[in-house]
Amino acid sequence: MRIERLSGEIDIRDHLKQLDVDAGGLNILASKARQHLFHLRDMHVGAANILKQDALSVGADLAVPKNTILGKPERVDAILMGTERQLLALCKKEQPQPFGLKAMAAELKRHLKAHTPKQVQIMGVINANEDSFFSGSRFSDTAAVEAIEKMMGEGADIIDIGGVSSRPGSDAVTAQEELRRVKPVIDALYAQKLYEKVRFSIDSYAPEVISYALERGFGIVNDITGLRNDEVCRLSAEYGATAVAMHMQGTPKTMQANPEYGSLLGDISAFFEELLQKAERFGIKEVVLDVGIGFGKTLEHNLALIAQLEHFLALGAPLLVGASRKSMIDQIITTPVEERLPGTLAIHLKAVENGAQIIRCHDVKAHKQALEVARALKNG
């Protein structure tokens, strides 16, 4: 007999199937294989003491401040740890408990039922303007169509086309000017019926531009303002378009002026919850959530969002991450934008590992290869 240590990142279900484990026991065993961690904030000290004992009774545990057992202070933070099986058992025990533990159990169960997606889509970026931060993504007219066809051949699932730069400090342009920039590209794509071969996304929050694109085969609206405009919601619903809605603090002009959050994950989650409710009211068929890397975030915020991306899976919507060649890489290791592909791949592979379903990038071929190799390694 010999022992082989397995990585905690493997797909345990696939390995159990290879063992020919009984189907009835597969889910039970899989639920025992992974440890989950949850940070519980601003908890009544009475709830913490109850939860500590209940967690221990099911084999889980709760890390609490040292004076919690003495009832001090009145509100505490805690870290809950356990397997899926243990924590689901804990949820049942908290149903009759006071101090908000019943609501906590419901939210915990929602997180436990969320799983990272197996299929990842690549969204290639085409900018029909002259002021986007990465010159390699700027194209116009015929050159844009050639670049799109190249991206399609390299494995892009979605092509995202925009006519306005949203880099930090950029100025807004009129909808008329934006449409003037993207119209030749949209018309060329429509004439060649390329929308039958790949999904197209319009990167805009201007209703006039969005309407023009949706009328000509586009099926996705990529709105950096998070569906703030009701008319954008109406158009998305009318055309049955998927809405990519991003979180941004402030505007592109002001967003990097000392961004602050009371609770990074909590604030963005609350924003997304309201956004999803609004989308449902308008009848939008699908919403993709974008945490907005670099949009009103410091380097620390960006790193935390990538590391804790799994938190947002509980909202039940696909997650998009777009960190392609962004300045957060330069803040980690001084690097010009033209040389940030390796850093981009590192961020995006981690994002996929933590739940991203769509990756928005400038370098489709490199991402296709990296994602295929990462998938093979995980399944190995």
N, C-alpha and C positions, 0 to 999 in steps of 0.2 A: 504494500500500500504506500502511496505517496500523497503529499499535500500540495495543492496549487492554490496560491492566494489570488482571489479575484478582485478586480478594481471595483470600488463603490459606484463607478460611473457606467457600468455595463447595463444593458437592458436585461434585467433579471428574468423577465417573462420569457424572452427568447431562450435563455439558458435552461430554464425549467422545462420548456417545451422539448428542447433537445434531449433532456433526461427522460422524456416520456412520462412526466409526472401526471397523475390522475387529474383530469380537467376540473373536478370538484375541489381539489386541493390547491390548484395553481394560484388562485386569487389570495387564498389564505397565506400561502408561503410568500408570495410576492409582497404582501402587506407587512411581513415581518423583516424584510430584507433591508429597509432603508430607514435611517434615523432622520426625523424632522425636527426643526428648530423654529420656534415662534417667539418673537419679542412682544410681550403683553405690556402695554403702556397705560399709565394713569389708572391703576387698578385699586379698588378699595382694599385696605389691608385685611379686612375680614374675608373677602373673596380670595385673597392670596393664601391665607391660612387654610381655608377649605380646599382650595384647588391643590395645594401642596400635598395634603393627606390623601385626597382622591387620586392624584397622579401616582403616588407611591403604591397605592393599592392595586393599580393595574399594570405596574411595572415601568411606568414613565417617571418623570421627575420634573420639579419646578425649582429653578434657582431664584432665590429671593434675597433682598437685603437682610443683613444680619439681625436687625431688631424687629423684623416682621412678626415674629412669634409673640413679641411684647405689645403688638398693636401700634407700633410707631414706624414711620409717620402714618397719617391717615390714608395717603395715596402712595402707591409704590409701583415700580416697574418690575417685571419678572421675565425670565426666559423659560419657556416650556419645551421639553424635549422628550421624544419617544418615537416609536414606530407608528405606522399608519394604523395598525391593528390596535395598539395600546391607546392611541389618541381617540380613535372612534369609540372605544369602550368608555373612555373618559367623558366624551360628549354625552353619552347616555346618562352617566352619573350626575352630570351638571344640570340636567333638565329641571329638577325641582328646587335647585339651589337659589339663594337670594344674591344680592349685590351685583346683579347684571351677568351672572354666570350662565344663565340660560341663553342670553343673546350671544355671549362669547362662544358658547358651544355651537350655535348655529353658524356663526362666521367661521369657526375653526373647521367645521365639517365641509363648508364650501371650499376652503383652501385645500383640504385633503383630497377632495374629489377632482381637483384640477390637475391635469397632466400635461407635460410638455409634448408638443406635436412631433410626429415622426417625419412629416414632409415639410421641407423648407423651400420657399420660393425666392427667386432672385429678381429684384427690381432694378433695372438699369436706368441711369440718369442721363438725360439729354437736356441741355440748357440752350434755349434760343435767345440768348442775350450776350452782352459783352462784358458783364460785370460780376459773373459768378466767381466764387473764390478759387475754383480750380479750372484753369484754362483748358485742360484736356477734355472737359465736358461741354465746351461751347461749340455749337454748330448752327448753321443756318441753311435753309432751303435744301438743295440737292445734297450737300454734305451731311445734313441731318438724317436724310433718308438712308444714305450709305452707312452711316454710323449705326442706325437702328437695325438695318439688315445684318450688319456685322454682329451686333449684340444678340440678335435672334439666333444666329449661327453658333454663337458661343454658349448659348443655353439660358438666355434671359426668359423668365416667365412673364414678366411685366416690363413695359417701357414707360418711364415717368418723364413727361415733357413739361417744361416750365419756361416762362418768359420773363420772370422777375427774380432777381437775386434776393435771398433772405439771409445772407451772411450778416453777422453782427455789425451794426452801424450803417447798414444799407438804407437807402431812401426808397420810399414807395413810388410807384409810377401810376399813371392813370390806367383805367381799364382799356381805354382806346389804344394807348401805346402798347400795353401788354398784348392785346389782340393782334395788333399790327405785327408784332414779333413772331407770334406762334402761328398765325393764320396760314402762311405759306407751307409750313411743315405739316399742319393738320390737313390742309387741302391735298398735299402730295400723298400722304398716308391713305387718305380716303379714296383718292383716285386709283391707287394701286391695291386697294382692299387689303392692306396689311393687317387691319384689325381682325381679319379672319384667321390669322396665323398666330397672333400673340395679343395679350390684353394690354390696352393702352390706358395710362393714367394722366390726368391733367393736373399739374401742380399749380393750383390757383385758388384764390378765395373770392375772385371777382365773378359774379353771376353771369355777366355778358360773355366772358371767356369760357366759363364752364359750360354754358348752354351751347355755344358754338362747337365745342369739342364733343359733347354728348350726342349732338345731332349727327356727328360724323364718325360714329363707331367707337368712341371712347367709353369705357365701362367703369372707370374708377375716378373718383374725385379726391385728390390729395390736398387737404385743407390745413395749413399750418395754424390757422386761428381756431381750430377745434369746433367747427360748425357754429361759429358765433352768429353768422348771418342766416336768418330764417329762409331767405330765398335760396341759399345754397342747399339747405335741407330739403326744400320743396323740389328743387331740380333733381337732386339725388334720388328722391323717392319716385318722382314722375318717370325718370328714365331707368329705374331699377338698378342704379349704379351703387357700387360699393363705395363707402365713404371712409377714407383714411383720415382720422382726426387726431391732431397732435396737441400735446400740452406745451404751452409757451408762456413764460412769465414776462409780461410787457409786450413790446413790439420789437421787430428786428433792429430798429434804431436805438432802443433803450434797454433791451433785454439783458445785456451783460453789465449793466451798471449796478454792481453789488447785489446780485440776486440772493434772497434769503427765504427760508421756509421754516414754519413752526415745526412741522414734521414732514420731511421730504416725501416719504411713501404715503403718509396719511393725506397730505394736501393734494397730491396728484391723484390718488385713488378717489377722493371726494369729487374732484373735477371730472374724472372719467365717469363716475356714477351718474352725475347730473347730465353729462353729455349723452350717455347711453339712453337715459330716460327721454331726453329731447328727441333723439333719433327715432326712438320707438313711437313717440307721439306723431312724428311726421311720416312714419311708415317706411323708413329706410331699411332695406332688406339685409344689409350686412355692414357692420362697422369694424374697422381695424384701428387699434389703438397704438399711437406712437408717443413714447415718453418724452420725445423732444430733446435728444442729446445735443447739448450746446445751445439750446434755446432758453435763456434765462437760467443757466446752471453754471456753477463753478466746476472746476476739475473734480473736486471731492463729490459734488452732486452727481456728475456724470459717471464716475467710477462706482458709486453706490447704486445707481440705477441699473447698471449692467450686472453688478454682483447680485442684486436683489430683484432682478427682473421677474423671477418666479412668483413674487408676491402678486403681480397683476393678473396672473392666469385665472385667479378666482373670479375675475369679472366676467369670464365666459366669452371674451372676444379675442380674435387673433391679435398678436402683437407684432409691430414693425419696429425695427431698429435701423437707424441710418447714421452711422458715425464715420462714413467714408472720407478719409483724408482730413478730418476736422482738426481744429487747433488743439483739442485735448491731447492729441499725440505729441504735438510740439511742446506742450506744457510738461509732458513726462520726460521726453528726450528731444532736445532741440533738433528739429528736422524740417526742411522746407516742404511745402505741400506736394511737390513733385516726387518726393521720396517717402511718402507716408503709407504706401501700400502694405508693407509688412505689419505696421502698427494697426492699420485698418483690419487686416485679416485676424489679428490676435483678438481685437475687440469683438468683431462679428462672430467668430467661432465661439467665444465665451457667451455671447448673447444667445446664440442658437442653443447651446448647452443648457441655458437657463430659461428657455421657453420662447424665443423669437421664432415666428413662423415666416416672416418676410424680412429680407435684408435688402436695404436700398444702398446701391453702390455705384461707383464709376467704373470699376474694373470687373466686368462680368466673367471673363474667362478665368481669371485668377480665383475668383470666389467659387465658381463652379468646381474647379479642381480641388480647392481646399475643403469644400463642403462634402464632396464625394469621398475624399480620403478620410475626413473626420467620421463620416458615417460608417465607413468600412472598419475603422479602428474601434468604434463603439460596438459594432456587431461582431468583432473578432474574438 
